[in-house]
Amino acid sequence: MKKPTTSMDLRPLHDRLIVRRLAEGEQKSGRIIIPDSAKEKPQRGEVIAAGIGKLQKDGKRIPLDVKTGDMILFGKYTSQEVKLDGEEILIMREDEVLAVIDGDTKKKK
């Protein structure tokens, strides 16, 4: 499992993920440059740590479909933001992930 790039090691519990938001390029509208304060935060990220799975009532674990290193899309208001060592990271449940970005999709652009 890849470790977060912070001085504190984090291990997500159950079906939770730790995600680093992917930086977006500078946004322009015509000739107007949109300031950082008005930009929407990107809704794409890289999973930097994943829990071991959701625990069922009978004691069995359901393994996660999302794994460390996956690029994901997530909803605008789905995660909890945490700031560690100056870096903003997100903690979310696996069911808040909308999609995993396939490696082949990135190459087709």
N, CA, C and O atoms as a printed pandas DataFrame, in Angstrom:
     atom_number atom_name residue_name chain_id  residue_number  x_coord  y_coord  z_coord
0              1         N          MET        A               1    0.842   -1.179    0.000
1              2        CA          MET        A               1    0.000    0.000    0.000
2              3         C          MET        A               1    0.888    1.243    0.000
3              4         O          MET        A               1    1.804    1.359    0.813
4              5         N          LYS        A               2    0.609    2.172   -0.919
5              6        CA          LYS        A               2    1.342    3.428   -0.983
6              7         C          LYS        A               2    1.023    4.260    0.237
7              8         O          LYS        A               2   -0.123    4.282    0.686
8              9         N          LYS        A               3    2.010    4.943    0.782
9             10        CA          LYS        A               3    1.775    5.771    1.951
10            11         C          LYS        A               3    1.604    7.222    1.529
11            12         O          LYS        A               3    2.230    7.659    0.563
12            13         N          PRO        A               4    0.757    7.989    2.247
13            14        CA          PRO        A               4    0.591    9.398    1.927
14            15         C          PRO        A               4    1.907   10.146    2.113
15            16         O          PRO        A               4    2.755    9.742    2.909
16            17         N          THR        A               5    2.067   11.234    1.376
17            18        CA          THR        A               5    3.295   12.017    1.477
18            19         C          THR        A               5    3.156   13.061    2.580
19            20         O          THR        A               5    3.260   14.261    2.328
20            21         N          THR        A               6    2.926   12.600    3.782
21            22        CA          THR        A               6    2.857   13.467    4.952
22            23         C          THR        A               6    3.712   12.846    6.033
23            24         O          THR        A               6    4.090   11.677    5.949
24            25         N          SER        A               7    4.016   13.636    7.052
25            26        CA          SER        A               7    4.828   13.084    8.132
26            27         C          SER        A               7    3.996   12.146    9.012
27            28         O          SER        A               7    4.555   11.364    9.780
28            29         N          MET        A               8    2.680   12.218    8.905
29            30        CA          MET        A               8    1.805   11.361    9.685
30            31         C          MET        A               8    1.253   10.270    8.773
31            32         O          MET        A               8    0.693   10.569    7.718
32            33         N          ASP        A               9    1.405    9.022    9.166
33            34        CA          ASP        A               9    0.849    7.920    8.376
34            35         C          ASP        A               9   -0.631    7.791    8.694
35            36         O          ASP        A               9   -1.035    7.795    9.857
36            37         N          LEU        A              10   -1.423    7.677    7.653
37            38        CA          LEU        A              10   -2.869    7.503    7.816
38            39         C          LEU        A              10   -3.266    6.152    7.264
39            40         O          LEU        A              10   -2.775    5.727    6.218
40            41         N          ARG        A              11   -4.147    5.488    7.962
41            42        CA          ARG        A              11   -4.683    4.219    7.496
42            43         C          ARG        A              11   -6.199    4.330    7.558
43            44         O          ARG        A              11   -6.778    4.365    8.643
44            45         N          PRO        A              12   -6.846    4.386    6.390
45            46        CA          PRO        A              12   -8.303    4.506    6.392
46            47         C          PRO        A              12   -8.958    3.225    6.904
47            48         O          PRO        A              12   -8.456    2.124    6.677
48            49         N          LEU        A              13  -10.059    3.382    7.581
49            50        CA          LEU        A              13  -10.765    2.250    8.159
50            51         C          LEU        A              13  -11.885    1.777    7.241
51            52         O          LEU        A              13  -12.477    2.568    6.506
52            53         N          HIS        A              14  -12.162    0.501    7.290
53            54        CA          HIS        A              14  -13.293   -0.146    6.616
54            55         C          HIS        A              14  -13.355    0.206    5.132
55            56         O          HIS        A              14  -12.452   -0.160    4.380
56            57         N          ASP        A              15  -14.407    0.912    4.695
57            58        CA          ASP        A              15  -14.600    1.196    3.270
58            59         C          ASP        A              15  -14.222    2.641    2.922
59            60         O          ASP        A              15  -14.739    3.199    1.955
60            61         N          ARG        A              16  -13.337    3.236    3.692
61            62        CA          ARG        A              16  -12.942    4.627    3.444
62            63         C          ARG        A              16  -11.679    4.695    2.588
63            64         O          ARG        A              16  -10.866    3.771    2.554
64            65         N          LEU        A              17  -11.551    5.833    1.896
65            66        CA          LEU        A              17  -10.411    6.101    1.019
66            67         C          LEU        A              17   -9.786    7.423    1.411
67            68         O          LEU        A              17  -10.477    8.332    1.871
68            69         N          ILE        A              18   -8.487    7.532    1.230
69            70        CA          ILE        A              18   -7.799    8.817    1.355
70            71         C          ILE        A              18   -7.405    9.215   -0.054
71            72         O          ILE        A              18   -6.753    8.454   -0.770
72            73         N          VAL        A              19   -7.813   10.429   -0.449
73            74        CA          VAL        A              19   -7.678   10.871   -1.834
74            75         C          VAL        A              19   -6.945   12.206   -1.897
75            76         O          VAL        A              19   -7.205   13.111   -1.104
76            77         N          ARG        A              20   -6.025   12.313   -2.854
77            78        CA          ARG        A              20   -5.357   13.591   -3.138
78            79         C          ARG        A              20   -6.046   14.176   -4.366
79            80         O          ARG        A              20   -6.094   13.548   -5.424
80            81         N          ARG        A              21   -6.574   15.376   -4.214
81            82        CA          ARG        A              21   -7.259   16.059   -5.307
82            83         C          ARG        A              21   -6.257   16.362   -6.405
83            84         O          ARG        A              21   -5.143   16.798   -6.116
84            85         N          LEU        A              22   -6.630   16.141   -7.667
85            86        CA          LEU        A              22   -5.763   16.449   -8.795
86            87         C          LEU        A              22   -5.871   17.924   -9.128
87            88         O          LEU        A              22   -6.970   18.475   -9.166
88            89         N          ALA        A              23   -4.741   18.564   -9.369
89            90        CA          ALA        A              23   -4.726   19.992   -9.698
90            91         C          ALA        A              23   -5.230   20.205  -11.111
91            92         O          ALA        A              23   -4.902   19.444  -12.022
92            93         N          GLU        A              24   -6.027   21.242  -11.284
93            94        CA          GLU        A              24   -6.539   21.611  -12.599
94            95         C          GLU        A              24   -5.677   22.747  -13.137
95            96         O          GLU        A              24   -5.053   23.481  -12.369
96            97         N          GLY        A              25   -5.647   22.886  -14.444
97            98        CA          GLY        A              25   -4.917   23.981  -15.062
98            99         C          GLY        A              25   -5.613   25.308  -14.830
99           100         O          GLY        A              25   -6.726   25.341  -14.305
100          101         N          GLU        A              26   -4.969   26.406  -15.215
101          102        CA          GLU        A              26   -5.533   27.731  -15.057
102          103         C          GLU        A              26   -6.790   27.863  -15.908
103          104         O          GLU        A              26   -6.792   27.484  -17.079
104          105         N          GLN        A              27   -7.850   28.393  -15.328
105          106        CA          GLN        A              27   -9.113   28.531  -16.054
106          107         C          GLN        A              27   -9.209   29.916  -16.658
107          108         O          GLN        A              27   -8.925   30.919  -16.005
108          109         N          LYS        A              28   -9.620   29.952  -17.931
109          110        CA          LYS        A              28   -9.820   31.225  -18.617
110          111         C          LYS        A              28  -11.200   31.213  -19.255
111          112         O          LYS        A              28  -11.693   30.168  -19.679
112          113         N          SER        A              29  -11.807   32.372  -19.317
113          114        CA          SER        A              29  -13.080   32.530  -20.003
114          115         C          SER        A              29  -12.886   33.670  -20.993
115          116         O          SER        A              29  -12.959   34.842  -20.625
116          117         N          GLY        A              30  -12.638   33.319  -22.248
117          118        CA          GLY        A              30  -12.286   34.356  -23.220
118          119         C          GLY        A              30  -10.941   34.933  -22.854
119          120         O          GLY        A              30   -9.949   34.207  -22.793
120          121         N          ARG        A              31  -10.894   36.218  -22.613
121          122        CA          ARG        A              31   -9.646   36.881  -22.192
122          123         C          ARG        A              31   -9.575   37.088  -20.684
123          124         O          ARG        A              31   -8.583   37.602  -20.168
124          125         N          ILE        A              32  -10.618   36.690  -19.990
125          126        CA          ILE        A              32  -10.677   36.895  -18.542
126          127         C          ILE        A              32  -10.071   35.694  -17.844
127          128         O          ILE        A              32  -10.438   34.555  -18.130
128          129         N          ILE        A              33   -9.139   35.945  -16.925
129          130        CA          ILE        A              33   -8.557   34.883  -16.104
130          131         C          ILE        A              33   -9.347   34.831  -14.812
131          132         O          ILE        A              33   -9.492   35.833  -14.112
132          133         N          ILE        A              34   -9.851   33.655  -14.511
133          134        CA          ILE        A              34  -10.680   33.483  -13.317
134          135         C          ILE        A              34   -9.771   33.310  -12.106
135          136         O          ILE        A              34   -8.922   32.418  -12.106
136          137         N          PRO        A              35   -9.927   34.145  -11.061
137          138        CA          PRO        A              35   -9.056   34.037   -9.879
138          139         C          PRO        A              35   -9.279   32.731   -9.139
139          140         O          PRO        A              35  -10.343   32.120   -9.242
140          141         N          ASP        A              36   -8.256   32.303   -8.384
141          142        CA          ASP        A              36   -8.323   31.043   -7.636
142          143         C          ASP        A              36   -9.536   30.975   -6.720
143          144         O          ASP        A              36  -10.137   29.911   -6.568
144          145         N          SER        A              37   -9.904   32.098   -6.109
145          146        CA          SER        A              37  -11.015   32.089   -5.158
146          147         C          SER        A              37  -12.350   31.786   -5.835
147          148         O          SER        A              37  -13.278   31.317   -5.176
148          149         N          ALA        A              38  -12.463   32.046   -7.133
149          150        CA          ALA        A              38  -13.721   31.812   -7.844
150          151         C          ALA        A              38  -13.748   30.461   -8.566
151          152         O          ALA        A              38  -14.792   30.053   -9.075
152          153         N          LYS        A              39  -12.625   29.778   -8.611
153          154        CA          LYS        A              39  -12.556   28.498   -9.316
154          155         C          LYS        A              39  -13.216   27.405   -8.497
155          156         O          LYS        A              39  -13.150   27.401   -7.268
156          157         N          GLU        A              40  -13.854   26.481   -9.199
157          158        CA          GLU        A              40  -14.394   25.302   -8.531
158          159         C          GLU        A              40  -13.263   24.323   -8.287
159          160         O          GLU        A              40  -12.352   24.200   -9.106
160          161         N          LYS        A              41  -13.318   23.638   -7.180
161          162        CA          LYS        A              41  -12.300   22.630   -6.905
162          163         C          LYS        A              41  -12.536   21.435   -7.818
163          164         O          LYS        A              41  -13.683   21.077   -8.087
164          165         N          PRO        A              42  -11.463   20.818   -8.296
165          166        CA          PRO        A              42  -11.638   19.663   -9.185
166          167         C          PRO        A              42  -12.291   18.500   -8.454
167          168         O          PRO        A              42  -12.136   18.335   -7.244
168          169         N          GLN        A              43  -13.010   17.713   -9.204
169          170        CA          GLN        A              43  -13.702   16.571   -8.636
170          171         C          GLN        A              43  -13.052   15.275   -9.105
171          172         O          GLN        A              43  -13.708   14.242   -9.242
172          173         N          ARG        A              44  -11.731   15.357   -9.349
173          174        CA          ARG        A              44  -10.945   14.180   -9.713
174          175         C          ARG        A              44   -9.835   14.048   -8.685
175          176         O          ARG        A              44   -9.365   15.039   -8.127
176          177         N          GLY        A              45   -9.426   12.816   -8.444
177          178        CA          GLY        A              45   -8.365   12.627   -7.476
178          179         C          GLY        A              45   -7.683   11.286   -7.634
179          180         O          GLY        A              45   -8.120   10.419   -8.390
180          181         N          GLU        A              46   -6.585   11.146   -6.889
181          182        CA          GLU        A              46   -5.829    9.892   -6.870
182          183         C          GLU        A              46   -5.978    9.281   -5.489
183          184         O          GLU        A              46   -5.792    9.957   -4.477
184          185         N          VAL        A              47   -6.308    8.013   -5.452
185          186        CA          VAL        A              47   -6.442    7.290   -4.183
186          187         C          VAL        A              47   -5.039    7.019   -3.656
187          188         O          VAL        A              47   -4.252    6.330   -4.304
188          189         N          ILE        A              48   -4.725    7.561   -2.479
189          190        CA          ILE        A              48   -3.390    7.348   -1.906
190          191         C          ILE        A              48   -3.399    6.283   -0.803
191          192         O          ILE        A              48   -2.344    5.805   -0.387
192          193         N          ALA        A              49   -4.590    5.917   -0.336
193          194        CA          ALA        A              49   -4.717    4.806    0.621
194          195         C          ALA        A              49   -6.159    4.329    0.605
195          196         O          ALA        A              49   -7.082    5.122    0.419
196          197         N          ALA        A              50   -6.348    3.030    0.800
197          198        CA          ALA        A              50   -7.687    2.438    0.806
198          199         C          ALA        A              50   -7.829    1.516    2.001
199          200         O          ALA        A              50   -6.879    0.842    2.401
200          201         N          GLY        A              51   -9.033    1.495    2.570
201          202        CA          GLY        A              51   -9.320    0.614    3.696
202          203         C          GLY        A              51   -9.378   -0.845    3.246
203          204         O          GLY        A              51   -9.181   -1.152    2.071
204          205         N          ILE        A              52   -9.651   -1.738    4.197
205          206        CA          ILE        A              52   -9.632   -3.171    3.886
206          207         C          ILE        A              52  -10.984   -3.715    3.465
207          208         O          ILE        A              52  -11.082   -4.881    3.083
208          209         N          GLY        A              53  -12.033   -2.901    3.524
209          210        CA          GLY        A              53  -13.343   -3.349    3.067
210          211         C          GLY        A              53  -14.415   -3.144    4.109
211          212         O          GLY        A              53  -14.138   -2.963    5.294
212          213         N          LYS        A              54  -15.646   -3.176    3.636
213          214        CA          LYS        A              54  -16.796   -2.960    4.506
214          215         C          LYS        A              54  -17.114   -4.248    5.265
215          216         O          LYS        A              54  -17.114   -5.338    4.692
216          217         N          LEU        A              55  -17.382   -4.107    6.546
217          218        CA          LEU        A              55  -17.690   -5.240    7.411
218          219         C          LEU        A              55  -19.192   -5.478    7.428
219          220         O          LEU        A              55  -19.966   -4.574    7.745
220          221         N          GLN        A              56  -19.602   -6.694    7.087
221          222        CA          GLN        A              56  -21.013   -7.051    7.116
222          223         C          GLN        A              56  -21.414   -7.487    8.518
223          224         O          GLN        A              56  -20.560   -7.717    9.374
224          225         N          LYS        A              57  -22.712   -7.598    8.745
225          226        CA          LYS        A              57  -23.214   -8.009   10.064
226          227         C          LYS        A              57  -22.758   -9.405   10.464
227          228         O          LYS        A              57  -22.602   -9.691   11.651
228          229         N          ASP        A              58  -22.539  -10.289    9.465
229          230        CA          ASP        A              58  -22.098  -11.654    9.777
230          231         C          ASP        A              58  -20.588  -11.763    9.996
231          232         O          ASP        A              58  -20.069  -12.858   10.210
232          233         N          GLY        A              59  -19.886  -10.632    9.943
233          234        CA          GLY        A              59  -18.448  -10.616   10.197
234          235         C          GLY        A              59  -17.574  -10.735    8.969
235          236         O          GLY        A              59  -16.354  -10.607    9.069
236          237         N          LYS        A              60  -18.168  -10.978    7.807
237          238        CA          LYS        A              60  -17.391  -11.068    6.568
238          239         C          LYS        A              60  -17.107   -9.667    6.031
239          240         O          LYS        A              60  -17.876   -8.732    6.253
240          241         N          ARG        A              61  -15.990   -9.544    5.320
241          242        CA          ARG        A              61  -15.615   -8.261    4.699
242          243         C          ARG        A              61  -15.914   -8.285    3.215
243          244         O          ARG        A              61  -15.676   -9.282    2.533
244          245         N          ILE        A              62  -16.441   -7.170    2.720
245          246        CA          ILE        A              62  -16.642   -6.995    1.281
246          247         C          ILE        A              62  -15.448   -6.187    0.789
247          248         O          ILE        A              62  -15.308   -5.026    1.172
248          249         N          PRO        A              63  -14.571   -6.767   -0.057
249          250        CA          PRO        A              63  -13.397   -6.027   -0.523
250          251         C          PRO        A              63  -13.793   -4.827   -1.384
251          252         O          PRO        A              63  -14.846   -4.824   -2.022
252          253         N          LEU        A              64  -12.935   -3.818   -1.388
253          254        CA          LEU        A              64  -13.198   -2.597   -2.156
254          255         C          LEU        A              64  -12.893   -2.807   -3.633
255          256         O          LEU        A              64  -11.989   -3.564   -3.988
256          257         N          ASP        A              65  -13.653   -2.130   -4.494
257          258        CA          ASP        A              65  -13.386   -2.130   -5.932
258          259         C          ASP        A              65  -12.296   -1.121   -6.282
259          260         O          ASP        A              65  -11.598   -1.273   -7.284
260          261         N          VAL        A              66  -12.156   -0.091   -5.450
261          262        CA          VAL        A              66  -11.174    0.973   -5.678
262          263         C          VAL        A              66   -9.910    0.613   -4.911
263          264         O          VAL        A              66   -9.978    0.135   -3.779
264          265         N          LYS        A              67   -8.738    0.848   -5.541
265          266        CA          LYS        A              67   -7.480    0.507   -4.883
266          267         C          LYS        A              67   -6.515    1.699   -4.920
267          268         O          LYS        A              67   -6.740    2.671   -5.640
268          269         N          THR        A              68   -5.466    1.608   -4.152
269          270        CA          THR        A              68   -4.438    2.644   -4.111
270          271         C          THR        A              68   -3.873    2.859   -5.509
271          272         O          THR        A              68   -3.558    1.904   -6.220
272          273         N          GLY        A              69   -3.748    4.132   -5.893
273          274        CA          GLY        A              69   -3.207    4.474   -7.210
274          275         C          GLY        A              69   -4.273    4.747   -8.256
275          276         O          GLY        A              69   -3.967    5.309   -9.307
276          277         N          ASP        A              70   -5.530    4.359   -7.991
277          278        CA          ASP        A              70   -6.612    4.614   -8.950
278          279         C          ASP        A              70   -6.894    6.111   -9.057
279          280         O          ASP        A              70   -6.824    6.838   -8.065
280          281         N          MET        A              71   -7.213    6.562  -10.268
281          282        CA          MET        A              71   -7.695    7.926  -10.500
282          283         C          MET        A              71   -9.213    7.830  -10.494
283          284         O          MET        A              71   -9.789    6.983  -11.176
284          285         N          ILE        A              72   -9.865    8.704   -9.718
285          286        CA          ILE        A              72  -11.309    8.595   -9.550
286          287         C          ILE        A              72  -12.017    9.928   -9.806
287          288         O          ILE        A              72  -11.404   10.995   -9.783
288          289         N          LEU        A              73  -13.304    9.834  -10.047
289          290        CA          LEU        A              73  -14.214   10.974  -10.086
290          291         C          LEU        A              73  -15.127   10.853   -8.884
291          292         O          LEU        A              73  -15.581    9.759   -8.548
292          293         N          PHE        A              74  -15.402   11.989   -8.228
293          294        CA          PHE        A              74  -16.276   11.954   -7.059
294          295         C          PHE        A              74  -17.192   13.172   -7.079
295          296         O          PHE        A              74  -16.928   14.144   -7.786
296          297         N          GLY        A              75  -18.255   13.115   -6.309
297          298        CA          GLY        A              75  -19.228   14.193   -6.246
298          299         C          GLY        A              75  -18.675   15.425   -5.549
299          300         O          GLY        A              75  -17.702   15.360   -4.798
300          301         N          LYS        A              76  -19.319   16.541   -5.818
301          302        CA          LYS        A              76  -18.863   17.837   -5.312
302          303         C          LYS        A              76  -18.898   17.933   -3.788
303          304         O          LYS        A              76  -17.994   18.516   -3.191
304          305         N          TYR        A              77  -19.912   17.379   -3.159
305          306        CA          TYR        A              77  -20.092   17.537   -1.712
306          307         C          TYR        A              77  -20.013   16.208   -0.967
307          308         O          TYR        A              77  -20.736   16.007    0.008
308          309         N          THR        A              78  -19.155   15.310   -1.407
309          310        CA          THR        A              78  -19.186   13.961   -0.848
310          311         C          THR        A              78  -18.113   13.655    0.190
311          312         O          THR        A              78  -18.268   12.702    0.953
312          313         N          SER        A              79  -17.053   14.411    0.245
313          314        CA          SER        A              79  -15.926   13.996    1.084
314          315         C          SER        A              79  -15.697   14.949    2.249
315          316         O          SER        A              79  -16.274   16.035    2.316
316          317         N          GLN        A              80  -14.847   14.513    3.153
317          318        CA          GLN        A              80  -14.417   15.322    4.285
318          319         C          GLN        A              80  -13.009   15.824    3.987
319          320         O          GLN        A              80  -12.101   15.021    3.769
320          321         N          GLU        A              81  -12.815   17.155    3.974
321          322        CA          GLU        A              81  -11.482   17.715    3.714
322          323         C          GLU        A              81  -10.697   17.789    5.013
323          324         O          GLU        A              81  -11.224   18.190    6.052
324          325         N          VAL        A              82   -9.433   17.399    4.941
325          326        CA          VAL        A              82   -8.533   17.449    6.084
326          327         C          VAL        A              82   -7.223   18.045    5.599
327          328         O          VAL        A              82   -6.761   17.723    4.504
328          329         N          LYS        A              83   -6.619   18.913    6.407
329          330        CA          LYS        A              83   -5.344   19.509    6.029
330          331         C          LYS        A              83   -4.255   18.922    6.927
331          332         O          LYS        A              83   -4.301   19.066    8.149
332          333         N          LEU        A              84   -3.272   18.257    6.305
333          334        CA          LEU        A              84   -2.156   17.654    7.031
334          335         C          LEU        A              84   -0.853   18.176    6.449
335          336         O          LEU        A              84   -0.606   18.051    5.249
336          337         N          ASP        A              85   -0.027   18.758    7.294
337          338        CA          ASP        A              85    1.277   19.278    6.871
338          339         C          ASP        A              85    1.153   20.204    5.659
339          340         O          ASP        A              85    1.998   20.180    4.764
340          341         N          GLY        A              86    0.098   21.017    5.636
341          342        CA          GLY        A              86   -0.089   21.975    4.555
342          343         C          GLY        A              86   -0.722   21.402    3.295
343          344         O          GLY        A              86   -0.996   22.151    2.358
344          345         N          GLU        A              87   -0.961   20.098    3.246
345          346        CA          GLU        A              87   -1.568   19.474    2.076
346          347         C          GLU        A              87   -3.019   19.133    2.382
347          348         O          GLU        A              87   -3.331   18.555    3.422
348          349         N          GLU        A              88   -3.909   19.505    1.448
349          350        CA          GLU        A              88   -5.323   19.201    1.599
350          351         C          GLU        A              88   -5.604   17.812    1.043
351          352         O          GLU        A              88   -5.347   17.544   -0.131
352          353         N          ILE        A              89   -6.127   16.935    1.880
353          354        CA          ILE        A              89   -6.496   15.597    1.424
354          355         C          ILE        A              89   -7.973   15.378    1.726
355          356         O          ILE        A              89   -8.571   16.096    2.527
356          357         N          LEU        A              90   -8.541   14.387    1.082
357          358        CA          LEU        A              90   -9.958   14.072    1.253
358          359         C          LEU        A              90  -10.109   12.675    1.825
359          360         O          LEU        A              90   -9.357   11.767    1.471
360          361         N          ILE        A              91  -11.074   12.506    2.703
361          362        CA          ILE        A              91  -11.421   11.192    3.218
362          363         C          ILE        A              91  -12.870   10.954    2.821
363          364         O          ILE        A              91  -13.746   11.763    3.126
364          365         N          MET        A              92  -13.118    9.831    2.135
365          366        CA          MET        A              92  -14.474    9.529    1.665
366          367         C          MET        A              92  -14.728    8.034    1.715
367          368         O          MET        A              92  -13.801    7.230    1.808
368          369         N          ARG        A              93  -15.988    7.683    1.654
369          370        CA          ARG        A              93  -16.378    6.280    1.573
370          371         C          ARG        A              93  -16.320    5.831    0.116
371          372         O          ARG        A              93  -16.459    6.644   -0.799
372          373         N          GLU        A              94  -16.118    4.549   -0.088
373          374        CA          GLU        A              94  -16.037    4.037   -1.456
374          375         C          GLU        A              94  -17.330    4.295   -2.232
375          376         O          GLU        A              94  -17.279    4.544   -3.436
376          377         N          ASP        A              95  -18.474    4.242   -1.572
377          378        CA          ASP        A              95  -19.733    4.447   -2.295
378          379         C          ASP        A              95  -19.939    5.894   -2.748
379          380         O          ASP        A              95  -20.895    6.178   -3.469
380          381         N          GLU        A              96  -19.054    6.818   -2.336
381          382        CA          GLU        A              96  -19.106    8.205   -2.806
382          383         C          GLU        A              96  -18.327    8.397   -4.109
383          384         O          GLU        A              96  -18.403    9.458   -4.728
384          385         N          VAL        A              97  -17.584    7.377   -4.521
385          386        CA          VAL        A              97  -16.830    7.434   -5.776
386          387         C          VAL        A              97  -17.802    7.186   -6.920
387          388         O          VAL        A              97  -18.549    6.208   -6.915
388          389         N          LEU        A              98  -17.783    8.094   -7.910
389          390        CA          LEU        A              98  -18.686    7.970   -9.054
390          391         C          LEU        A              98  -18.119    7.047  -10.119
391          392         O          LEU        A              98  -18.861    6.284  -10.738
392          393         N          ALA        A              99  -16.798    7.109  -10.341
393          394        CA          ALA        A              99  -16.178    6.295  -11.392
394          395         C          ALA        A              99  -14.676    6.233  -11.182
395          396         O          ALA        A              99  -14.078    7.120  -10.573
396          397         N          VAL        A             100  -14.075    5.158  -11.702
397          398        CA          VAL        A             100  -12.619    5.034  -11.760
398          399         C          VAL        A             100  -12.212    5.368  -13.182
399          400         O          VAL        A             100  -12.781    4.838  -14.136
400          401         N          ILE        A             101  -11.221    6.252  -13.329
401          402        CA          ILE        A             101  -10.741    6.640  -14.657
402          403         C          ILE        A             101   -9.785    5.570  -15.130
403          404         O          ILE        A             101   -8.738    5.348  -14.521
404          405         N          ASP        A             102  -10.141    4.905  -16.215
405          406        CA          ASP        A             102   -9.344    3.825  -16.777
406          407         C          ASP        A             102   -8.064    4.389  -17.380
407          408         O          ASP        A             102   -8.081    5.475  -17.959
408          409         N          GLY        A             103   -6.959    3.669  -17.252
409          410        CA          GLY        A             103   -5.675    4.101  -17.813
410          411         C          GLY        A             103   -5.733    4.302  -19.312
411          412         O          GLY        A             103   -5.086    5.214  -19.827
412          413         N          ASP        A             104   -6.503    3.464  -20.049
413          414        CA          ASP        A             104   -6.631    3.604  -21.489
414          415         C          ASP        A             104   -7.351    4.874  -21.876
415          416         O          ASP        A             104   -7.068    5.455  -22.924
416          417         N          THR        A             105   -8.301    5.323  -21.026
417          418        CA          THR        A             105   -9.049    6.541  -21.301
418          419         C          THR        A             105   -8.126    7.754  -21.292
419          420         O          THR        A             105   -8.284    8.663  -22.106
420          421         N          LYS        A             106   -7.154    7.770  -20.365
421          422        CA          LYS        A             106   -6.232    8.898  -20.268
422          423         C          LYS        A             106   -5.362    9.006  -21.518
423          424         O          LYS        A             106   -5.014   10.112  -21.931
424          425         N          LYS        A             107   -5.005    7.871  -22.128
425          426        CA          LYS        A             107   -4.133    7.873  -23.297
426          427         C          LYS        A             107   -4.851    8.339  -24.554
427          428         O          LYS        A             107   -4.204    8.843  -25.472
428          429         N          LYS        A             108   -6.179    8.183  -24.623
429          430        CA          LYS        A             108   -6.941    8.517  -25.819
430          431         C          LYS        A             108   -7.135   10.006  -26.015
431          432         O          LYS        A             108   -7.526   10.425  -27.104
432          433         N          LYS        A             109   -6.878   10.820  -25.008
433          434        CA          LYS        A             109   -7.114   12.258  -25.108
434          435         C          LYS        A             109   -6.254   12.915  -26.139
435          436         O          LYS        A             109   -6.343   14.127  -26.336
